[in-house]
Amino acid sequence: MTSLTKKLFKSPAYCCIFTLIIASASLLIAFSCANAQTSKRSGAHAADLEESALFHDYRGVQLGMTAEEVRKKLGDPKDKGDEQDFFIFSDNETAQVVYDKERKVITISADFLTAGDTVPTAKQVFGSEVEAKADGSVYKMMRFTKAGYWLSYNRTGGGSPLTTVTLQKIQ
């Protein structure tokens, strides 16, 4: 025992207890650091999984396709332009495709005007459920930076919800 320890703790029993407490605290800190490093690795793995969204195209149209390729897949748009096309597939489903200066797809946004089997769910888009708000609405957006795009899902509440799924290139 050092003289400082003897002065702080009058009896050797107190000194032993103090030493055990310090040793326990050191071990606790060491295990906490190791656990934090494992959590960071798990988080990085989750981020890698997030880079592969389930929803990466709409009716076969993907980001980067040319306007001509889009029109071959989807048919003639209701409104046709150099910067965007607007498609109407039914009373309940429309889509807007936006092009860059090279006339390549940078945004795909699909709107579904009712609930039903043809409307994608958040689980179908993201691979997991998204909790609805009290009014029944749902919103989630994820960035897939490695893949170079973001994806959003938005459903309004009520009896006739509007669901919008948007896929856009990160500029």
Contacts in CASP RR format, 6 or more apart in sequence:
PFRMAT RR
TARGET T0000
AUTHOR 0000-0000-0000
METHOD contacts of the structure
MODEL  1
MTSLTKKLFKSPAYCCIFTLIIASASLLIAFSCANAQTSKRSGAHAADLE
ESALFHDYRGVQLGMTAEEVRKKLGDPKDKGDEQDFFIFSDNETAQVVYD
KERKVITISADFLTAGDTVPTAKQVFGSEVEAKADGSVYKMMRFTKAGYW
LSYNRTGGGSPLTTVTLQKIQ
1 12 0 8 1.000
1 15 0 8 1.000
5 15 0 8 1.000
5 18 0 8 1.000
6 15 0 8 1.000
8 18 0 8 1.000
9 15 0 8 1.000
9 18 0 8 1.000
50 142 0 8 1.000
50 144 0 8 1.000
51 144 0 8 1.000
51 145 0 8 1.000
51 146 0 8 1.000
51 147 0 8 1.000
52 144 0 8 1.000
52 147 0 8 1.000
53 125 0 8 1.000
53 126 0 8 1.000
53 142 0 8 1.000
53 144 0 8 1.000
53 147 0 8 1.000
53 151 0 8 1.000
54 124 0 8 1.000
54 125 0 8 1.000
54 126 0 8 1.000
54 127 0 8 1.000
55 120 0 8 1.000
55 124 0 8 1.000
55 125 0 8 1.000
55 126 0 8 1.000
55 151 0 8 1.000
55 165 0 8 1.000
55 167 0 8 1.000
56 62 0 8 1.000
56 147 0 8 1.000
56 167 0 8 1.000
57 108 0 8 1.000
57 167 0 8 1.000
58 95 0 8 1.000
58 108 0 8 1.000
58 110 0 8 1.000
58 165 0 8 1.000
58 167 0 8 1.000
59 73 0 8 1.000
59 74 0 8 1.000
59 95 0 8 1.000
60 73 0 8 1.000
61 69 0 8 1.000
61 70 0 8 1.000
61 73 0 8 1.000
61 74 0 8 1.000
61 97 0 8 1.000
61 105 0 8 1.000
61 108 0 8 1.000
62 105 0 8 1.000
62 108 0 8 1.000
63 105 0 8 1.000
63 106 0 8 1.000
63 107 0 8 1.000
63 108 0 8 1.000
63 149 0 8 1.000
63 167 0 8 1.000
63 168 0 8 1.000
63 169 0 8 1.000
64 104 0 8 1.000
64 105 0 8 1.000
64 106 0 8 1.000
64 169 0 8 1.000
65 73 0 8 1.000
65 104 0 8 1.000
65 105 0 8 1.000
66 103 0 8 1.000
66 104 0 8 1.000
66 105 0 8 1.000
67 82 0 8 1.000
67 85 0 8 1.000
67 97 0 8 1.000
67 99 0 8 1.000
67 103 0 8 1.000
67 104 0 8 1.000
67 105 0 8 1.000
70 85 0 8 1.000
70 97 0 8 1.000
70 105 0 8 1.000
71 77 0 8 1.000
71 80 0 8 1.000
71 85 0 8 1.000
74 85 0 8 1.000
74 87 0 8 1.000
74 95 0 8 1.000
74 97 0 8 1.000
75 87 0 8 1.000
77 85 0 8 1.000
77 86 0 8 1.000
77 87 0 8 1.000
77 97 0 8 1.000
78 86 0 8 1.000
78 87 0 8 1.000
78 88 0 8 1.000
79 85 0 8 1.000
79 86 0 8 1.000
82 99 0 8 1.000
82 103 0 8 1.000
83 98 0 8 1.000
83 99 0 8 1.000
84 96 0 8 1.000
84 97 0 8 1.000
84 98 0 8 1.000
84 99 0 8 1.000
85 96 0 8 1.000
85 97 0 8 1.000
85 99 0 8 1.000
86 94 0 8 1.000
86 95 0 8 1.000
86 96 0 8 1.000
87 94 0 8 1.000
87 95 0 8 1.000
87 96 0 8 1.000
87 97 0 8 1.000
88 94 0 8 1.000
89 95 0 8 1.000
91 113 0 8 1.000
92 112 0 8 1.000
92 113 0 8 1.000
92 114 0 8 1.000
92 118 0 8 1.000
93 110 0 8 1.000
93 111 0 8 1.000
93 112 0 8 1.000
93 113 0 8 1.000
93 118 0 8 1.000
94 110 0 8 1.000
94 111 0 8 1.000
94 113 0 8 1.000
95 108 0 8 1.000
95 109 0 8 1.000
95 110 0 8 1.000
95 111 0 8 1.000
96 107 0 8 1.000
96 108 0 8 1.000
96 109 0 8 1.000
96 111 0 8 1.000
97 105 0 8 1.000
97 107 0 8 1.000
97 108 0 8 1.000
97 109 0 8 1.000
98 105 0 8 1.000
98 106 0 8 1.000
98 107 0 8 1.000
98 108 0 8 1.000
98 109 0 8 1.000
99 105 0 8 1.000
99 106 0 8 1.000
100 106 0 8 1.000
105 169 0 8 1.000
106 168 0 8 1.000
106 169 0 8 1.000
106 171 0 8 1.000
107 166 0 8 1.000
107 167 0 8 1.000
107 168 0 8 1.000
107 169 0 8 1.000
108 166 0 8 1.000
108 167 0 8 1.000
108 168 0 8 1.000
109 164 0 8 1.000
109 165 0 8 1.000
109 166 0 8 1.000
109 167 0 8 1.000
109 168 0 8 1.000
110 164 0 8 1.000
110 165 0 8 1.000
110 166 0 8 1.000
111 162 0 8 1.000
111 163 0 8 1.000
111 164 0 8 1.000
112 118 0 8 1.000
112 119 0 8 1.000
112 120 0 8 1.000
112 162 0 8 1.000
112 163 0 8 1.000
112 164 0 8 1.000
112 165 0 8 1.000
113 160 0 8 1.000
113 162 0 8 1.000
114 160 0 8 1.000
114 161 0 8 1.000
115 159 0 8 1.000
115 160 0 8 1.000
115 161 0 8 1.000
115 163 0 8 1.000
119 163 0 8 1.000
120 153 0 8 1.000
120 163 0 8 1.000
120 165 0 8 1.000
122 128 0 8 1.000
122 129 0 8 1.000
122 130 0 8 1.000
122 138 0 8 1.000
122 140 0 8 1.000
122 153 0 8 1.000
122 155 0 8 1.000
123 129 0 8 1.000
123 130 0 8 1.000
125 151 0 8 1.000
125 153 0 8 1.000
125 165 0 8 1.000
126 140 0 8 1.000
126 142 0 8 1.000
126 151 0 8 1.000
126 153 0 8 1.000
130 138 0 8 1.000
130 139 0 8 1.000
130 140 0 8 1.000
130 153 0 8 1.000
131 138 0 8 1.000
132 138 0 8 1.000
133 139 0 8 1.000
135 157 0 8 1.000
135 158 0 8 1.000
136 155 0 8 1.000
136 157 0 8 1.000
136 158 0 8 1.000
136 161 0 8 1.000
137 154 0 8 1.000
137 155 0 8 1.000
137 156 0 8 1.000
137 157 0 8 1.000
137 161 0 8 1.000
138 153 0 8 1.000
138 154 0 8 1.000
138 155 0 8 1.000
139 152 0 8 1.000
139 153 0 8 1.000
139 154 0 8 1.000
139 155 0 8 1.000
140 152 0 8 1.000
140 153 0 8 1.000
141 150 0 8 1.000
141 151 0 8 1.000
141 152 0 8 1.000
141 153 0 8 1.000
142 150 0 8 1.000
142 151 0 8 1.000
142 152 0 8 1.000
143 150 0 8 1.000
143 170 0 8 1.000
144 150 0 8 1.000
144 151 0 8 1.000
145 170 0 8 1.000
148 169 0 8 1.000
148 170 0 8 1.000
149 167 0 8 1.000
149 168 0 8 1.000
149 169 0 8 1.000
149 170 0 8 1.000
150 167 0 8 1.000
150 168 0 8 1.000
150 170 0 8 1.000
151 165 0 8 1.000
151 166 0 8 1.000
151 167 0 8 1.000
151 168 0 8 1.000
152 164 0 8 1.000
152 165 0 8 1.000
152 166 0 8 1.000
153 163 0 8 1.000
153 164 0 8 1.000
153 165 0 8 1.000
154 163 0 8 1.000
154 164 0 8 1.000
154 165 0 8 1.000
154 166 0 8 1.000
155 161 0 8 1.000
155 162 0 8 1.000
155 163 0 8 1.000
155 164 0 8 1.000
156 162 0 8 1.000
156 163 0 8 1.000
END
